[in-house]
Amino acid sequence: MKQRAWILLFVAAALLLIPLWWIFLYPRDPNSEFRNLIAEYHRQTIPEDAKLVGTSEINRETYLIQAHWDIECAWAWPAYREWAKKKLQAKNLDLKGESEREFSYIRVDHADVLRLRIKSLDDGPPLRLRIILEGRPW
């Protein structure tokens, strides 16, 4: 009887420890969902003939997650702005601000706020742009 109790105790302990081993061996990337958003917005903000000239690491703070990428293209700023606006409006983003050199979109999803800013860094050609993606989870 004692031997059976020890075996059951060993099996129960093993079943409790297996999930912990799994977590330590295969840690979850806390930025994986944001990486997917970055890839999605790359497709919406980088024209086919443009080139990606710089990216940042994902910066995570308590209530902010942020990344940016820089692109270079042969387009004029007004043409790029109109192209990007059409692409982004199709993604259910709301235009929230626009100036001569920058515009931004916001999407609220289950109390999370996603903001995408596109800034012209120079007049070109080639036109250099910085795209900043920010998420504010609540």
Secondary structure, DSSP 8 states (H G I E B T S, - for coil): -HHHHHHHHHHHHHHHHHHHHHHHHS---TTHHHHHHHHHHHHHHS-TT-EEEEE---EE-SS-EEEEEEEEESS-HHHHHHHHHHHHHTTT-EEEEE-SSEEEEEEEETTEEEEEEEEE----SSEEEEEEEEEE--
